[in-house]
Amino acid sequence: MNSSITNLECTLCGTTYPHTEAMRLCPDDGKPLFARYDLEKAAQTLTKDAMPGRRNDMWRYEEMMPVQDSASVISLGEGHTPLFTAEPLGESLGMGKLLIKDEGVNPTGSFKARGLSAAVSMAHQLGLRKLTMPSAGNAAGAMSAYAAKAGMEAHVFMPKDAPQANQLECVAYGAKLNLVDGFITDAGKISAEAAEQHGLFDVSTLREPYRAEGKKTMGYEIVEQLNFEVPDVIVYPTGGGTGIVGIWKALDEMEALGWIGEERPRMVCVQAEGCAPIVTAYRNDEEFAEPFPNPHTLAAGMRVPAAVGDFLVLRAVRESGGTALTVNDDEMVDAVRRMSEFEGIFPAPEGGATLAALERLLATGEVRKDERVVLLNTGSALKYMDVLGPVLADA
Ligand SMILES: Cc1ncc(COP(=O)(O)O)c(C=O)c1O
């Protein structure tokens, strides 16, 4: 692989570390590490003109991906997902430039495939063979699939109310599934203890540096699919925040590569009314978020009461001139139905949340009807049948 990676860097204190060692959080301040690259070197070959002939998955941006050894790339064809113009849905809202990036068509049915392909590949390159993670559902399915492909051992710690499909797929992929009577944060503590006791490498999101590198490719794709322009607004359903943080990182990298200028989309962070730590911090003008008490929402991916990358999400939202808002579960389900009926995309409730949020922002005038807006449908509703089935059938 023609990777231009040079080192890791702490997102808060800026201390640098080698990418050639297995690292998790910054040892000094416990904050996430980002992969850094030789951008001048990458810009020589990662040019706009070079893109059409490249492989049709997220590894097409190989200069800006962390893996150096091709034999360690563990791929199931993740990324290169469609960016549709949502004409009928847009028309119903009076919008001419509404776009949906459909991540539900990824391997394992969600955008988590990107992050886990990158993380499992790097773990493989570093010689790690036993992985663990806490997960609300989709990430565990993705880790288990990539670990299966790589011949690695996978341990999953999942809240017992996670969607059934996620539990089943982990078992099918041969992972060791442990159901936890608690929230994702409780699962995180148990996963960390298991890592310590049994010599497992914990790939919790943003607590290892490379899942963000996979997810950032959504940003590269959006820009490439818009012919190297940025949209006006990107609406993102936020749990741990890795996706929104990754896209924001990608935009800075693309400016350095000469793909775009200083212009940026307004980044919109959507959370559920029943679990909104980052939205609360945004409203209170805080740099870090407080853990959200008694988190509840049917969107399992947004049931994340505390996130180690909270300040990075808040930075992206504020620096971009975007906003953070909540929607409730009824609005999400209603939006799932309308995205399905108008567009033939059966979105996860998290994807529905982006449409519900857009409608609120159109009503307040924070988004104009003539703007180019990208909704990120992060997964497929087919993973949520036990949760969505009863409420959709009610209608
Ligand atoms: C379908 C779906 N959407 C959104 C999210 C939240 O993702 P992030 O951690 O990038 O905020 C998740 C996380 O589990 C998810 O599964």
The ligand as a Gaussian input file, in Angstrom:
#p B3LYP/6-31G(d) Opt

LIG

0 1
 C      -26.509000       2.929000      12.442000
 C      -25.660000       3.798000      13.319000
 N      -25.703000       5.133000      13.134000
 C      -24.961000       5.982000      13.893000
 C      -24.134000       5.516000      14.907000
 C      -23.301000       6.487000      15.678000
 O      -22.016000       6.518000      15.135000
 P      -20.791000       7.357000      15.681000
 O      -20.147000       6.531000      16.747000
 O      -19.891000       7.583000      14.524000
 O      -21.329000       8.635000      16.227000
 C      -24.044000       4.131000      15.122000
 C      -23.171000       3.600000      16.177000
 O      -23.343000       2.505000      16.700000
 C      -24.825000       3.248000      14.304000
 O      -24.756000       1.912000      14.465000

